[in-house]
Amino acid sequence: MLDLFKERFYANGSLNSAGEGFFTKVAAKAWQQGDVAAKFKKLETAETHLIWWHPDIKNAERFASVLQAVANAEPEKVGNVVVKAIHDALNKNGVEVTNKAGHQPWTLTGDTHLTKETLAAMRQAVAQSAATITDPSIFISNKPASAFFAKTWDLVPVLTPASQVKVDALINLFVDPASASMIDAAAMIITKEVDALIAALIDRKALQHA
């Protein structure tokens, strides 16, 4: 995902025009959400311009320039926003999985969206892992240890062919600079994590309090 992100957002180590446009749209959307505007208006650039001037972050355009500068300086960390956006989408909406133990396909969600089906599969895998550790035959058998480990790994969820297609499509959608879904997701992440973002920018001496 990170490789695709860099390929589509960057050229020669810097944001390409599509990447710049993406962050302009993200900034415009995030600026209108939550406390983003109110909190960034209290900040200014740490770097001086025109000898003495520290431009304040007074509007979405200035905010966009901050995001673009961060993206140019730390593409890996910005690329993790793509990873988190996909994680959040799958976390909430779920994806169909099965396992090598022959379970019927079920919808796998995560975190606060944990389902009874997933919890049951998790418990079965943990129980099998514990049973393997305490199985005396693992010490006296000529079978390789991997044969015992496989009993647990067979219970781990894997994508079905249909869900693999879904995940591939989701990745392509979220690494498209023109994707409205990705713009919305990135703006929402900024809105939710605005305090952490500001703290990181101040720590990196990109911004300071006005």
N, C-alpha and C positions, 0 to 999 in steps of 0.2 A: 504494500500500500504506500509506503514511504517512497519507494522508487517511482511509482506511478505519479504520486503527488509532485515530486521534483521534476519529473519529465514534462508534466502538463502545466506547471505553474512557473517554471524557471527556464532561463536560457543563459548560458555562460556564467552561472553562479548567482544571477540576480533575477528578481521577478520579471517575467515577461509581461507584455501588455495585458494578457488575459488575467494573470495573477494580480497585477495592480488593480484591474477592474473589479476583481473578486473582493479584495479587501476594501475598496471604496464602497461597494454595496453592503458588505458586512458592517462597516462602520456606520453607514447611514441607518441601517436597521437597528443595530444595537444602541445607537444614540437615542433612539426613541423608546427604548425599553428600560424598565426598572429605574435604578439610580445611576446608570452609566453616565449620562450627561452631567448630572449634578456633582458626581464625584470627580470626574475628569476636569471639569471647569475649575477646580481648585488647584490644578497642577499646571506646570510649565515645563518646557524642555530644560534639561540640565546643561546641554550644550548651548553656548552663546551664539547668536547670529548678529551680524553687523556690529561686531566688537562687544556690545553691551547688552543686546536684546535677548531675552529668553522668551520665545513665543509661548503664550499660554494655549491650552487646549480648549478653545472657546466654542468650537463647532465640530460637526461631523467631518468636515474636510480636514481639519487639523488632526482629528482622531484617526482618520484614514492614513495620514502620513506617519503617525506613530505605529500603527499596525504594519504598514508596509516596511518601515525601518526594522521592526522586530523580525518580520519574515525574511528580510534580506540578511540580517545578522545571524539568525538562528533557525534555518530551515528545518532542521530535525525536530526541534521542539514545537514549531508551528505545525509541522506535519503530524504530530501527535494529536492535534485537534481533529484531524481527519479520522484517526484511529478511534478516538473517543466518540466522535459522532456516530460512527458505524456501531461501536459497542453499545451506545445508548439506544440506537434504533433496534438492534437485535435483542437487547436486554428487555425492552418493553414489549415489542411485537412478537418476539420469539422466532424460532426457526425449527423446522421439522428435523428430528434426529432419530437414529436407531442405535443399535450396538451389535457387536459380533456374537453376543450371547443369544441373539434371536428375539429380542424384545420387539413388540409391535411399535411402529413409529409413534413418537409423541412430540408435542411442541415444547421445546426447551426455551425457557426464559431465565432471567437472572436477577440477582440482588433482591430488591423488594418485591419482585414479581415472581418469586419462587412458587412453583406449583406442587401439588401432592405427588404427581407422577415423577417429577424430577427429584423431589426429596426421597421418594422410595428408591429410585435408581441409585442415588448417592449413598443411601444407607446400605443397600445391597453391596455396592462396591467396597465400602469401608469394612463391612462384615467379612467379605471375602478376603480383603487384605489382611485383616486380623487373623482369620483362619489359616491363611498361608504361613504367616509368621510362626504360629503355634503348631503347625503340622509337623510331627516328628519325622515324617518321611522325607522332608526336605533335606535332612541331615544325613540320611542313610541311603537315599536313592542315588542311582547313577544318572538320573535325568538332570539336565542343566537347570540352573536356577530360573532361567528365562521361561521354562515350561510352567513353573509355578506362578511366576509373575503374570503370565498371560491370562490366568484365570481372572485376575482383577482387571487387566487392561481390556479384556473382552466385554466388560460391563461399562466401559467409558463410552459416552455418546459420540457418534460420528455423523456427519452430514449424510442425508440421503441424496441420491442423484438429483432429485428435484430441488432440494434446498441448496445444493452446491451451485446450481444455476442461479438461484435467488441471491445467494451471497455474492457471487461474481458480479451480478448486475448491480447490486447495492454498492459494491466497491467502485465500479465504473462510474456510477452516479455521483458518489461522494468525492471522487477525484477529478470531477469536471468543474473547471472554474466558472462555468456558466450555469451550474446547477442551482436552481432556486432552493432545493431541499438542503444542499450543503450550506448555502448562504444563511438560510434560516437557522440551521443547526449551529453554525459557528457563532452567529449573533446571540443565540440562546445560551451557549456555553460562556461567552463573554459576560452576559447579563448575570448568570448565576455565579460566576467566579470573578466578578469585578474586583473585589477586595484583594484576592490573591494575585490577580493580574497587576493591579496598581503596586502592590508590595514588591512584586518581582521587578517591575520597571524602575521603581525607585532604588531597589537594591543593586540593579545593574547600572545605575546612574544614567538612565535614559530620560527619566523625568524627576522632578522635584516639586515640593510644595511651593505654590506661588507666594 
